[in-house]
Amino acid sequence: MQLKDLYRLLGLTGNEPSPFSSEGHKAQVKAEIWSKINDARQQLGEFPSPKVVSINRKQLILVAASITFFSVLGLLVHRKLTKRNAIIEYVTYKTPKGQTQMLELPDKSVIWLNAATEVRIPQKFTQQRDVYLIDGEAFFEVTPNKEKPFVVHSNGIETKVLGTGFNVKSMKNLAEIKVAVLHGRVAVGNAQQTFDVITKNQSVTYNKQTGTAQTKEVNTDEVVAWRNGDVVLRMVSFDEIITAIEDVYNVDIEYNATQFTYCRNYIRFSYKQPLAQVLDMLKAIQGIDYSVNGKTIKITGGAKCK
């Protein structure tokens, strides 16, 4: 701060102060400054002296214990929030058409993936074991763990278990999502409600178009026959049969889907059978004609269903 600024701050007369002309002039300026400082102290009042508070040994221990408690509590909350907000890394597995695959999860549970199936699995499970069936069909053999529920997410449908064996079929191009239990007990539902809790040889079929769910008895040995290289489809839509053939034989089938909207059929074949045999079975069932051009099959004709 320059001398002229100090003059202006203290309200001294004179605009631009000149250098000291003599020792007397210097003493005069010093006296004026101290006079202004004393006036300011009298207006503001003297600052009170700090108050000293005595604390006995017992109070000191209580204060220390309180500080320790809240420090530990804060640390625990921080760790919990950090763990909750931790980034979960996932791995995606996708089986090509015509192939199946078995996966072992971090908790030793096992997943069998049918042909043309895609799943997303965390590299490490946290408080809940979440697996995402993006598209296709998979069988789950879950290791029991009451502390960590196992949840399969499939296009808006959640299948919750503790330890069991069950099959989930959720394909993007099909109208129905199917969950069947081989052994154990699972709850099937969505974010709004639980459709049903099913046990051995029971199945829940959810219709994505109508938003309705139906529970029925099934032969789960037939449902999971694909794990042994067999396809058993009982009273299913024509679309589901076509999808199964495409996935097993890695072909594309062109057909008029609206013509077979209300059709429900039964078919059984092996992965080892020639494609022509399976198409001939479909011809006998639905009265269709077909032509093959490389990996593309065109279906014409066929009886309509009511």
N, C-alpha and C positions, 0 to 999 in steps of 0.2 A: 504494500500500500504506500502510495506517495504522500508527501506532506500535505499537499493541497487537498487530497481525498480525506485525510484525517481532519483537516480544518472543516471541511464541508459536513462530515459525519457528526462532529461535535457542535456544529452550529456557530462556529467562531466567525467574527466579522472579517470582512476582507475577501476578495474574490481570489486573487492569485497571490499567495504568500511569497514574500521575497526571502532570500537567504538571510541568515542571522547577520546582523550588522555588528553585533558586539556580544560579549558575554552577558551583559545586562539584558539585551534583547532576548537571548536564549533563555535566561532564567524567567523572564516575563512569560514567554510562550509555555514553558514547563508549568508555571503556576496556573495559567489559564486552563491547561489540559487537566491537571489534577482537580481543579475546581469543578469542571464539568463532570468528571468521573464521580466525585463525591455527591454532587447533586443527583446524578442518576441512581446511585446506591440508596440515597435517602428516599427517592420516589418508589423504587422497587422493593425496598426492605431487604434486610440481611437474609441470606439463605440459611434455613435452620440447620443445625448440626445433625448428622445422621444419628438415629436412635439405635442403641445397642440392645439386642434381645438375647437373653441368656437361655440356653437349652440344656436341660439335664441329660444324663446318660440314657435314661429310658426313652425320652422323646427322640434322642438321636438315633437309637436303634430302630424305633418305629418308622422314622423318616427314611432310614436306609433300607428297611424291609419294603416299604412302599415303592421306593425307586426301583429296587430289584424286581418286585412283582410286575410292575407295569412295563419294565424293560423286557422281561421274559415274555409277557403277554404280547407285547408288540412284535417281538421276534417270531412267535408262533403264528400270529395272524399274517405277518409278512410271508412266512414260508408257505402257509396254506394258500394264500392268494397267488403266490408265485407258482405253486404247483398246479393250482386250478387253471391259471392262465398260460401254462406251459404249452408250447407249440407241439402238437402231435404229428409225427411224420408217418405217412402212409405208403404202402406198397400196393401196386395194382397188378393183378394176375389175370390173364386172359387166355383161355384155351381156344385153339383154332377149331374149325369145323372138322369133324371126323375123329377127334381125339378127346380123351378125358384126362384128368390130372388130380393127384392127391397132394394136399398141403398140410403141413403141421404148423399150428399156430404157436405163439409165444407161451401159452399156458398148457401146451401139449394136447389141446383139442385138435381134431382132424377135420378137414373139409375135402370132400370129393367134388370136383367140378365136372359137370357134363360138358358136352361139346358146345362150342360157341358161347361160353359163359365168362362173365367178367365180374371180379370181386375186388374190393378195396379193403385192405387190412392194415391196422396200425402196427408199426414195428415193435411197439411195446404197449401192453394194456395198462390202463390207469385204474380209476375207481370203478369203471364199468367196461366190460368187454364188448366193444362195438365193432360189428363187421357189416360191410355194405355190399349187398348183392346188386350190382348195377344192372346186369342183364343176364338171363339164362336160368340154369337150374343147378342146385348144389345140395349135397347131403352133409349134415353136420353131426359129428360125434363129439359132444361137449364134455370136457373135464369138469366134474362138480366143484363148485366154489360158492358157498352161500354168501360170502362177503362181496363177491363181484358178479353180478348178474351178466349173463351172456345175451346180447341183443343183436338180432339180424334185421337190418334196415333194407327194405326192398320196395322201392317206388311208393313211399308213403305208408307202407305197412310195417309194423314192428312185431317181431316174434321174440318173446322174452322167456328165457329158461335159466335154470340153475345147473342142471346136468342131465342131458338126455340125448337121444338120437332122433333127428327129424329132417325132413326134406322140404325145401322151399323152391318153388318154380315161379319165377317172375320175369317174363319176357316182354320187352317193350312193345312188340308187335301183336301181342295177344291181349285179349280183353280181361282175362282172369289171372289172379294170383292165387296159388295153391300152397297150403302148408299141411303136411301130413306127419304124424308122429309114429316112429317105429317103436320107441320105448321111452318111458318117462312122462313128462307133463310140460306143456308150454302154454303161454298166453298169447293170443293173436289179436291185434287191434291196430289202431292208428293213434294220432295225437289226441283225438277227442274221446275215444272210448275203447273198451276191450270187447271184441266181438264174442270171444268164447275162450275157455280154458279147455284144451283137448288132451287126451291121453292116447295110449296105444291103439293103433288101427282106426284113428279118427282123423278127419281132415276138415279144414276150413277153406272154402273157396270164396274169394272176394272179387266181385265184379267191378272193374274200374269205371265202367260206363254208368252203371246204376247206383254205385256206392253201397251195395248190399252185400251181406256175407251169409253163407250157408254152411252148416256143419253136417257131416254125414260120415257113415262108416265106410272104410276103404280097406283094400288088401294092400298093406304097405310093402309086402314082398314084391308086388307088381310095380308099385310106385317107384321103388329104388332098384328095379331090375337093370336099369341102365348102367349101374356100377359094374355089372358082370357082362356088359356088352349086349344086353337085350333091351328092346323097346316094347313096353306093354302100355297101350293107351286104351282105356275103357270108357266108353260114352263121352268122348271128347269132341270138340269142334273140328270141322274140316281144316280150319286154319292151323290148329295145333298139330294135326297129322302132317300137314305140308311142312311146317316148321321143323318137325322132328326129322323128316326125310332130308331136308336141306342141310341140317346140322350134321347128320351122320355121314352123308355122302358128299358134302361140300359142293352142292349144286344150287342153282337158282331156278325156282319154279314159277312160271307165269301162269296165272289163272284168274278167273272172274270170281273174286271173293264174295260178292253180293249174292251170287247164284247159290252159294252153299251156307248162307248165314244161319239157317236153322237146322243144319245137319249135325247129328251126333252119331259117331261111329266107334267101332272097336277094331283095333289092329294090333298085331304082334309080329315083330320081326327081329332078326339078329343083325348086329353090325357086320357079320361075316357074309350075309346073304348078298348076292348080286343086286344092284340097283334095279335091274329090269324085273326081277322077281317081286320086289316090293311094289313097283309101279303096276304090275299085273294084278297084285292083290287089291290095290286101290281101285283099279279098273273094275274088278269084280264087285267090290263093295259099293261104289258110287256110280258105276256105269260111265266112266269118263274115257276119253281117248287121249293119247299123249304122243308127242314127238320129241326126240332127243337131238340136240345140236351142240356137241361138246359138253360144256358144263351147264348149259341152259336147257330146261325142259318146259315145253309148252303143253298145257292141259286144255282140252276143248270138250264140249258136250257135258254130259253128266246129268243125273236126275236132281231136280230141285227137291228140297225138303220143306215141310210145313211145320 
